[in-house]
Amino acid sequence: MTNKVKTLVMSAALVAAGALGVAAPVSATTVFCPDGTTASDLSNCSSIRNENNQNNLMQVLNTIINVVIGVVGFLAVVMVIYGGIQYTTSAGAADKVKSAKDTIMYGIIGLIVALLAFAIVNFVLGNIFK
């Protein structure tokens, strides 16, 4: 198997793994509420709701952050795919191969940053309201 084919197969596997990570439902996470219970997101914590049994600020904040992180993750996966296309169409030109590898690397770094940002934001928001 040539290096190009190995790289293409590895890129496809990373894209598939990244797509599965980005497409995972947000409600699958567990956060700890200030009263010691757990919930799917902070808007379901009864101890931080207002008198109308709603938590508008937390819902809006949680939704905005999750949408932004989801868009960043989606763009990272698109960049990995674009880098793979660049790599396969480079025809062995050294400058094009380097550019394609850099695009793939930066796409993977972006995906990792998006996943870490999601984890950090949920951790921080979960602990702010303790």
Secondary structure, 3 states (H helix, E strand, C coil): CCHHHHHHHHHHHHHHHHHHHHCCCHHHCCEECCCCCEECCHHHCHHHCCCCCCCHHHHHHHHHHHHHHHHHHHHHHHHHHHHHHHHHCCCCCHHHHHHHHHHHHHHHHHHHHHHHHHHHHHHHHHHHCC
